[in-house]
Amino acid sequence: MERAEADRTRVAPEIVGGSSRRHDHHEAGAEDAEADPAREPERLQPWREQVTARGVVAAALIGFVFSVIVMKIALTTGLVPTLNISAALLAFLTLRGWTRALERLGFSPRPFTRQENTVVQTCAVACYTIAFGGGFGSTLLGLNKRTYELAGNSPGNVPGSYKEPGIGWMVGFLLAISFAGNLSLIPLRKALVIDYKLTYPSGTATAVLINGFHTAQGDKNAKLQLHGFLKYFGLSFFWSFFQWFYTGGNVCGFVQFPTFGLKAWKQSFFFDFSLTYVGAGMICSHLVNLSTLVGAIISWGIMWPLISKHKGDWYPANIPESRMTSLYGYKSFLCIALIMGDGLYHFVKVTGITAKSLHNRLNRKRVRNTGSEDGDMVSLDELQRDEVFKRGTVPSWIAYSGYVLLSIIAVIAIPIMFRQVKWYYVIIAYALGPVLGFANSYGTGLTDINMGYNYGKIALFVFAAWSGKDNGVVAGLVAGTLVKQLVLVSADLMHDLKTGHLTLTSPRSMLVAELIGTGMGCFIAPLTFMLFYRAFDIGNPDGYWKAPYALIYRNMAILGIEGISALPKHCLSLSIGFFAFAVLTNAVRDALPAKYKNFVPLPTAMAVPFLVGASFAIDMCVGSLVVFVWNKMNKKEAAFMVPAVASGLMCGDGIWTFPSSILALAKIKPPICMKFTPGS
């Protein structure tokens, strides 16, 4: 599963070119964020007062709720939308509601400030980020026995190259790889945020949102948002509860409602009443949602019916279509081709932008050193933010010492967990971490595209090929996860530090919040995953819990070992065509004027339905339709109510998954199976 970047909207980097911190409000410039923080008379708290016990409890609660939601999405489609806005909103509603309740009871609670709001949002996001960034729907799940069997008999998929999920080793693995990225760029934070003045659009937009909450108008809007959130949370929860009664068998219930007829239903074109994806569609941009629909039409509406006609010629007729040597092989590798083409294009593009920007900056610095250029004018607000940011200095020796210590722990622990991963692989990954992390963080600050997942894919191929046939799959999946986590987390922290810079929050409190949230996520995510893994049929390509990216990443590792010999008949030609299509599509998008870009689909968003079907794309387009109509009716109201309503829909449906999994573990089955058959 990936948290993709699509048209400056974060949906899941493993998915659309890789943005890890983005949302629909990125357009808000830094100048908007600069308007609020310093204008209200507000005592700036010491950094220790910004990290509060109530804030940590609220962050743990929000992190758990979103971990459940994210895990459900990661194990069904892998298309995870950004929940940063929702996290900031829920943090505000939770703590503002708590302080108001105490005031009505006669107590005098500590004032709730924008700084505490920022810390809670950062902690909650760091917690739930582990649920998708940790690889539970992709690389780690790609190690299990079922995915190993689905990958088929091939030289690279050697017997025994699997490891079943377990809470113990998963917690240990995450603890070993998830913290170092938070420390690698601490000594460079001033250069990235203040000296280079990188915008980090998603971090800036989150700051705009939080600053807006802590105003008189923001407080008024919060009451409406809370009412909308609770209303649609309850509606979504009880609707999911009602649906459960009709799912007492295979292919049952409203989730299989043949909206457009049984013939379309067989090709997965139906509305499945999943309010999680309706809410996700409300958060994602229209372009992302329409791209998934285009991908569904191309794959399930055209490609798979045509390829199926060659059954017995292109692939054997006597094996199930869920095998890699059958139709599923085409679905998997064409999906990989789109993702890799999109990822490679963005990798080259962002690397070029980063190199050009650094070169121009160096030239400007030389000009300044000659005395031919005056210093820039800086506003008082800017000076205040810079002063607060500099005052919260984290000593470099602490960051360096922590990074070295964590590297030593990983070098010892990871080869013990995975015998296929040599100790020097881990050393190389940690040695490259700060270098790749700086390049990625700088590029993310310029473009808002986090390339962590693409670095991870490259590392997966390199380590799989280096390790050879016997150890390549496991070594590639594990080392790819390690590199991805190091690079991804460092850029995520810089986004948070940019948010803290614009909300006058101390960098020390931000780092502490990030570390606390990461620590919570290392326990919450594996526990949540194992609950899902034991309660549901995870990884079944014909079921609801398809977890498509597990097989995709395992096949990437196999490709790194075997090359093109792993592809079914004619699959290579088709894969090359789709790879070229992804590159060309991105090039066309960048070449077109801004007003025409939204007519060009996003390749990785198109790739998702290739494996999981069209129903979720229809759900997300329904979400887009709701937002479109709402904007036409009342654009001002929609601007601040859409995140609250979408969060309510996603949280209600997502939280119902928790009790339904408990019922499944207790062997309590729904009493009714509702199916649809032809009248004849």
SVG drawing of the C-alpha trace seen along z (x, -y; Angstrom):
<svg xmlns="http://www.w3.org/2000/svg" viewBox="-37 -46 70 74">
<polyline fill="none" stroke="black" stroke-width="0.4" points="0.0,0.0 1.2,-3.5 0.3,-6.9 0.0,-8.4 0.7,-11.8 -1.7,-12.8 -2.1,-16.3 -0.8,-17.8 -3.2,-15.7 -1.8,-13.1 -3.5,-9.8 -0.9,-7.2 2.8,-7.4 3.1,-3.9 0.4,-4.9 0.7,-7.9 4.3,-9.0 4.7,-9.3 3.6,-12.3 3.6,-11.6 2.3,-14.9 -0.3,-16.5 -3.9,-17.5 -6.4,-19.6 -5.5,-22.9 -1.9,-23.0 -2.6,-26.1 -2.7,-28.2 0.6,-30.1 3.0,-30.8 1.8,-34.4 -1.6,-33.2 -0.1,-31.3 2.0,-34.3 -1.1,-36.4 -2.4,-34.7 0.1,-33.4 1.7,-36.5 -1.4,-38.8 -3.3,-37.4 -1.9,-38.2 -0.8,-34.8 1.8,-33.8 4.3,-31.5 4.7,-28.4 8.0,-26.8 8.4,-23.6 7.8,-21.3 4.4,-22.9 3.5,-22.3 3.7,-18.5 0.9,-17.7 -0.4,-14.6 -3.9,-15.3 -2.4,-15.9 -0.6,-12.6 -3.8,-10.8 -5.8,-12.6 -3.0,-11.8 -3.1,-8.1 -6.9,-8.0 -6.8,-9.7 -3.8,-7.6 -5.6,-4.4 -8.8,-5.4 -6.9,-6.4 -4.7,-3.3 -7.8,-1.1 -9.1,-3.2 -5.8,-3.2 -5.2,0.5 -8.7,1.3 -7.9,-0.7 -4.4,0.7 -5.7,4.2 -8.5,3.7 -7.2,1.3 -4.0,-0.3 -5.2,-3.8 -4.8,-5.7 -5.9,-9.3 -4.2,-11.9 -5.7,-12.3 -3.6,-15.2 -6.5,-17.6 -8.7,-15.2 -6.1,-14.7 -5.7,-18.4 -9.5,-18.9 -10.1,-16.0 -7.2,-17.2 -8.8,-20.6 -12.4,-19.3 -11.2,-16.8 -9.2,-19.2 -11.4,-22.2 -14.4,-20.1 -12.4,-18.8 -11.5,-22.3 -15.0,-23.6 -16.5,-20.6 -14.1,-21.3 -14.9,-25.0 -18.7,-24.2 -17.9,-21.9 -16.2,-24.8 -12.6,-23.8 -9.9,-26.1 -8.0,-23.9 -4.8,-24.9 -5.6,-27.0 -5.7,-25.1 -3.2,-26.8 -2.3,-26.5 1.1,-25.1 -0.5,-22.2 -2.9,-21.6 0.2,-21.3 1.9,-18.9 -1.1,-16.7 -1.7,-16.6 2.0,-15.7 1.9,-13.0 -1.3,-11.4 0.0,-11.5 3.3,-9.9 1.3,-7.2 -1.0,-6.3 1.7,-6.7 3.3,-3.5 0.1,-1.7 0.7,-2.3 4.4,-3.3 5.4,-0.2 4.5,2.1 1.6,4.0 -0.3,3.9 2.8,4.2 6.3,5.3 5.8,7.0 2.7,8.7 4.6,9.7 6.7,11.9 3.8,14.2 3.1,17.7 -0.1,16.9 1.6,14.2 4.6,16.6 2.1,19.2 0.3,16.6 3.6,15.6 3.7,19.1 6.6,21.5 9.5,19.5 13.3,19.7 13.3,16.4 10.4,17.5 12.4,20.2 10.8,22.6 10.9,21.2 11.3,17.6 8.5,16.4 7.9,15.3 4.5,15.4 3.4,12.2 3.9,12.1 3.4,9.3 6.9,9.9 9.1,9.6 6.9,6.9 7.1,4.6 10.9,5.3 11.4,4.6 9.5,1.3 11.3,0.2 14.6,0.9 13.8,-1.1 11.3,-3.8 13.1,-6.3 16.4,-7.0 14.8,-9.0 13.6,-11.5 17.2,-12.2 19.1,-12.1 18.3,-15.7 17.9,-17.5 21.3,-19.3 20.0,-20.6 16.6,-21.8 17.5,-25.5 19.0,-25.3 15.9,-23.6 13.2,-25.6 14.8,-29.1 17.8,-29.5 16.4,-27.9 12.9,-29.1 11.4,-25.9 7.6,-26.1 6.7,-22.4 3.2,-23.1 1.4,-20.5 3.1,-21.6 2.2,-25.2 -1.4,-24.2 -1.7,-22.4 -0.4,-25.5 -3.0,-27.6 -5.7,-25.2 -4.5,-25.2 -4.0,-29.0 -7.5,-29.4 -8.9,-27.1 -7.6,-29.4 -9.5,-32.5 -13.0,-33.7 -14.4,-32.6 -12.5,-29.3 -14.2,-28.6 -17.6,-29.3 -16.9,-27.0 -15.7,-24.3 -19.1,-24.0 -20.6,-23.3 -17.7,-20.9 -18.2,-19.0 -21.9,-18.6 -21.3,-17.5 -18.6,-15.1 -20.7,-13.4 -23.8,-13.3 -22.0,-11.5 -19.9,-9.4 -23.1,-8.0 -24.8,-7.5 -21.7,-5.7 -21.3,-3.5 -24.9,-2.4 -25.1,-1.8 -22.0,0.4 -23.6,2.2 -26.8,2.7 -25.0,4.0 -23.2,6.6 -26.4,8.6 -26.6,9.4 -23.0,10.7 -23.3,14.2 -21.5,16.0 -19.3,15.5 -20.1,12.6 -23.1,11.4 -24.5,8.2 -24.9,4.6 -21.1,4.6 -22.1,6.8 -25.2,4.8 -25.4,5.0 -26.1,1.3 -25.6,1.3 -26.8,4.9 -25.3,8.3 -23.2,8.2 -21.5,5.0 -21.3,6.5 -19.2,9.4 -16.7,6.9 -16.7,5.2 -18.7,2.1 -21.1,1.5 -21.5,-0.9 -20.7,1.1 -22.0,-1.4 -18.6,-1.7 -18.7,-5.0 -15.0,-4.8 -14.3,-5.3 -17.0,-7.9 -15.3,-9.9 -11.9,-9.3 -13.3,-10.5 -14.4,-13.7 -10.9,-14.3 -9.1,-13.4 -9.1,-15.7 -11.5,-15.1 -8.5,-14.2 -7.5,-11.3 -11.0,-9.9 -11.6,-10.2 -8.2,-8.7 -9.2,-5.6 -12.4,-5.4 -10.5,-5.7 -8.1,-3.0 -11.1,-0.7 -12.7,-1.2 -9.4,-0.5 -8.7,2.6 -11.9,4.3 -14.0,2.8 -11.6,3.4 -8.3,5.2 -9.3,8.2 -12.3,9.2 -10.1,9.1 -7.2,11.0 -9.7,13.6 -10.6,14.4 -7.0,15.7 -7.4,18.2 -5.7,21.4 -3.4,19.5 -1.8,16.8 -2.1,18.6 -3.2,22.1 -6.9,22.8 -6.7,25.4 -5.5,23.2 -7.4,20.7 -7.3,17.1 -5.9,16.0 -2.5,17.6 0.4,15.5 0.7,17.7 -2.9,16.9 -4.9,13.7 -3.7,12.4 -0.2,12.2 -1.3,9.6 -3.2,7.7 -0.2,7.6 2.5,6.8 0.6,4.1 -0.2,2.5 3.5,2.6 4.4,1.1 2.2,-1.9 3.5,-2.4 7.2,-2.1 6.8,-4.4 5.1,-7.0 7.7,-6.6 10.7,-6.8 9.4,-9.9 8.8,-11.7 12.2,-10.4 14.0,-12.0 11.9,-15.1 12.3,-15.8 16.0,-15.0 16.5,-17.4 14.5,-20.2 16.5,-19.6 19.8,-19.7 18.9,-22.8 17.6,-24.6 20.7,-23.8 22.9,-25.0 21.0,-28.3 21.1,-28.8 24.9,-28.3 25.3,-30.8 23.1,-33.4 25.2,-32.8 28.4,-33.6 26.8,-36.8 25.9,-37.8 29.4,-37.1 30.7,-39.7 28.6,-42.3 26.6,-43.1 23.2,-42.1 21.5,-43.6 19.9,-41.5 16.2,-40.6 13.6,-42.5 12.1,-40.4 8.8,-41.1 8.5,-41.2 6.3,-38.2 8.9,-36.3 11.6,-37.4 9.5,-36.2 8.9,-32.8 12.6,-32.4 13.6,-33.3 11.2,-30.8 12.5,-28.2 16.1,-28.9 15.5,-29.0 14.3,-25.4 17.6,-24.1 18.2,-20.3 21.9,-19.8 23.5,-18.1 25.6,-15.8 22.3,-14.3 21.0,-13.7 24.3,-12.2 24.7,-10.0 21.1,-8.8 21.4,-8.0 24.6,-6.0 23.1,-4.1 19.9,-3.2 22.1,-2.1 24.0,0.3 20.8,1.7 19.4,2.2 22.7,3.8 22.4,6.4 18.7,6.9 17.6,7.1 19.9,9.9 18.7,11.9 15.1,11.5 15.9,12.2 18.9,14.4 18.7,13.4 19.6,9.8 23.3,9.4 24.6,7.0 26.5,4.9 23.2,4.3 21.9,2.5 25.1,0.5 24.8,-0.6 21.2,-1.6 22.0,-3.7 25.0,-5.3 22.9,-6.3 19.9,-7.4 21.0,-11.0 22.2,-11.7 19.1,-10.4 17.0,-11.9 18.4,-15.4 17.8,-15.1 14.3,-13.8 13.5,-16.5 14.7,-19.3 12.8,-18.0 9.7,-17.6 10.0,-21.2 10.0,-22.4 7.4,-20.1 5.5,-18.5 6.3,-15.1 7.8,-12.7 9.9,-10.2 10.5,-7.9 8.5,-5.0 10.4,-5.3 13.8,-5.2 12.4,-2.1 11.5,-0.5 14.9,-1.1 16.5,0.3 14.2,3.4 15.4,4.1 19.1,3.5 19.2,5.6 17.1,8.4 19.5,8.6 22.5,8.3 21.4,11.1 20.7,13.6 18.1,16.3 18.2,17.9 17.9,14.8 16.8,12.1 13.0,11.9 13.3,11.5 16.4,9.3 14.8,7.0 11.5,6.6 13.2,6.0 16.0,3.7 13.5,1.8 11.3,1.2 14.3,0.0 15.5,-2.5 12.0,-3.7 11.4,-4.3 14.6,-6.2 14.0,-8.5 10.2,-8.9 10.3,-9.8 13.0,-12.5 10.9,-14.4 7.7,-13.9 9.5,-15.5 10.5,-18.5 6.9,-19.0 6.0,-19.0 8.8,-21.4 7.5,-23.7 4.1,-23.5 5.7,-24.2 7.6,-27.2 4.4,-28.8 2.4,-28.2 5.3,-29.3 5.7,-25.8 9.1,-24.8 11.1,-22.3 11.9,-20.4 8.3,-19.8 7.7,-18.8 10.5,-16.2 9.3,-14.8 5.8,-14.5 7.1,-12.8 9.1,-10.3 6.2,-9.6 3.8,-9.1 6.3,-6.8 6.7,-4.8 2.9,-4.4 2.5,-3.5 5.2,-0.7 2.8,1.1 -0.6,0.0 -0.1,0.8 1.1,4.5 -1.6,5.2 -4.3,3.7 -2.8,5.6 -2.8,9.0 -6.5,8.4 -7.4,8.0 -5.1,10.8 -6.7,13.3 -10.3,12.2 -10.4,11.8 -9.3,13.6 -6.4,11.2 -4.7,11.5 -7.4,13.5 -7.4,12.1 -11.0,13.0 -12.2,11.7 -12.8,8.3 -9.4,8.1 -7.2,8.3 -4.2,6.5 -3.0,6.0 0.4,4.3 1.7,7.4 1.9,9.4 3.0,6.4 6.0,5.8 6.9,9.5 6.7,9.6 9.0,6.6 11.6,8.5 11.2,11.5 11.7,9.3 14.9,8.0 16.2,11.5 14.9,13.1 14.3,10.2 11.7,10.5 11.7,14.3 9.0,14.1 6.5,12.5 3.6,14.5 3.2,14.7 2.9,11.2 2.9,9.6 6.3,8.0 5.1,6.1 2.0,4.9 4.1,3.9 6.5,1.9 3.5,0.1 1.9,-0.8 5.3,-1.9 5.8,-4.2 2.2,-5.4 2.8,-6.4 6.0,-8.3 4.3,-10.0 1.2,-11.0 3.3,-12.7 5.4,-14.5 2.1,-15.7 0.8,-16.9 3.9,-19.0 4.0,-20.4 0.3,-21.5 -0.9,-24.9 -2.2,-24.7 -5.9,-24.9 -5.6,-21.7 -3.6,-19.6 -6.7,-18.3 -7.8,-16.6 -4.8,-14.3 -5.2,-11.2 -2.7,-10.2 -1.0,-6.8 -0.6,-5.4 -4.2,-6.3 -5.2,-4.5 -3.1,-1.4 -4.9,-0.7 -8.2,0.7 -6.2,3.0 -6.0,5.4 -8.8,4.5 -11.6,3.8 -13.8,0.8 -16.2,0.6 -14.0,-1.5 -13.4,-3.9 -17.2,-4.4 -17.4,-5.0 -14.7,-7.7 -16.4,-9.3 -19.6,-9.5 -17.6,-11.4 -16.3,-13.8 -19.9,-14.3 -21.0,-15.2 -18.2,-17.8 -19.0,-19.2 -22.7,-19.6 -22.0,-21.0 -19.6,-23.6 -22.2,-24.7 -24.8,-25.1 -22.7,-26.7 -19.0,-27.0 -18.2,-28.8 -19.8,-26.2 -18.3,-23.3 -14.8,-24.7 -14.8,-24.0 -17.5,-21.3 -16.2,-18.8 -13.2,-17.6 -15.5,-17.2 -18.1,-15.2 -15.6,-13.1 -13.8,-12.3 -17.1,-11.3 -17.9,-8.9 -14.5,-7.3 -14.2,-7.1 -17.7,-5.5 -17.2,-2.9 -13.6,-2.3 -14.3,-1.9 -17.1,0.6 -14.3,2.9 -13.0,3.2 -16.1,4.8 -16.8,6.8 -13.3,8.3 -13.9,9.2 -17.2,10.9 -15.3,12.8 -12.7,14.0 -15.5,15.1 -17.0,17.2 -20.2,15.1 -21.4,15.0 -24.1,12.6 -27.5,14.4 -28.4,13.5 -26.7,13.9 -28.1,11.5 -27.2,12.4 -28.4,11.3 -29.1,13.7 -30.7,13.5 -34.5,13.6 -34.4,16.6"/>
</svg>
